[in-house]
Amino acid sequence: MGGGISRNAWPARIARDGTAVIHTSDSIWAFELGHRAAEIAGRLGVPAVKFLPGPLPEPAELPPASRPLEPTPDQAAAAASIAAPIDDRELRESVQKALSLALARDAHDHPV
């Protein structure tokens, strides 16, 4: 799991039926992670995972400042290809930039 998830979710307990109960920082994280519950349960080796908004431990220390994400040439090319049909130049460039950063962030949070 990525750093964003680890900062916003924390294992709370294992239920009697083996379900891992995970507290999240808010209901949005619970909802989003709920869509990946089967995948996460498989990675954890439990029959099921349940996400609930709940208390998270305080971070022991702040995470080190990370350098800004830079899209790879392949990610930039993919973003350009997706944004290409947009006629308005400024909008196309904005969408292309957002997509390339999203692709870089996704690759960072979900390394192969």
C-alpha positions in Angstrom: 0.0 0.0 0.0 1.1 3.5 -0.7 2.3 6.2 1.7 -1.0 8.1 1.5 -3.0 5.0 2.6 -0.6 4.3 5.5 -1.0 7.8 6.7 -4.8 7.6 6.6 -5.6 4.0 7.7 -4.6 1.9 10.6 -5.4 -1.7 11.7 -7.7 -1.6 14.7 -8.5 -5.2 15.4 -9.4 -8.6 14.0 -13.0 -9.6 14.5 -14.0 -13.1 15.7 -14.8 -14.1 12.1 -11.2 -13.1 11.0 -12.3 -9.8 9.4 -9.6 -7.1 9.7 -11.2 -3.9 11.0 -9.2 -0.9 9.7 -9.8 2.6 11.0 -9.5 5.4 8.5 -9.0 9.1 9.0 -12.5 9.9 7.6 -15.4 8.4 5.7 -14.0 9.3 2.3 -10.9 7.1 2.9 -13.2 4.3 4.2 -15.3 4.6 1.1 -12.4 4.6 -1.3 -10.5 1.7 0.4 -13.8 -0.2 0.6 -13.6 -0.5 -3.2 -10.3 -2.3 -2.8 -11.3 -4.5 0.1 -11.0 -7.8 -1.7 -7.6 -7.0 -3.0 -6.4 -5.7 0.4 -7.8 -8.7 2.3 -5.9 -11.0 -0.1 -2.7 -9.1 0.5 -3.2 -9.3 4.3 -4.2 -12.9 4.2 -7.6 -12.4 6.0 -11.1 -13.5 4.8 -12.4 -9.9 4.7 -11.5 -6.3 5.5 -13.9 -3.6 6.9 -13.0 0.1 6.8 -14.5 2.5 9.3 -13.7 6.1 10.2 -12.0 5.9 13.6 -9.0 7.1 15.6 -5.5 6.8 14.2 -2.3 6.9 16.2 -0.4 10.1 16.2 2.6 10.0 13.9 5.8 9.5 15.8 7.5 12.0 13.6 6.8 13.9 10.5 7.6 12.0 7.3 10.7 13.3 5.5 10.0 16.0 2.9 9.7 14.3 -0.4 10.8 15.7 -3.7 8.1 16.7 -6.1 6.9 13.9 -8.4 8.2 14.1 -11.9 6.4 12.2 -14.6 8.5 9.9 -16.8 8.6 10.5 -20.5 6.2 7.6 -21.0 3.8 9.1 -18.5 4.0 12.5 -20.1 3.4 11.0 -23.5 0.4 9.0 -22.2 -1.0 12.2 -20.7 -0.5 14.1 -24.0 -2.2 11.4 -25.9 -5.2 11.4 -23.6 -5.5 15.3 -23.7 -4.8 15.6 -27.4 -8.5 15.7 -28.5 -9.1 18.9 -26.4 -9.3 21.9 -28.7 -8.6 24.6 -26.2 -4.8 24.9 -25.9 -4.8 26.2 -22.3 -7.3 23.6 -21.1 -5.4 20.8 -23.0 -2.2 21.8 -21.3 -3.8 22.0 -17.9 -5.4 18.5 -18.4 -2.1 17.1 -19.7 -0.2 18.4 -16.7 -2.8 17.1 -14.2 -2.8 13.7 -16.0 0.9 13.3 -16.1 1.2 14.1 -12.4 -1.6 11.7 -11.6 0.1 9.0 -13.5 3.4 9.7 -11.7 1.6 9.7 -8.3 -0.2 6.4 -9.1 3.1 4.8 -10.1 4.7 6.1 -6.9 1.9 4.8 -4.7 1.6 1.5 -6.6 5.0 0.4 -7.7 5.2 -2.7 -9.9 
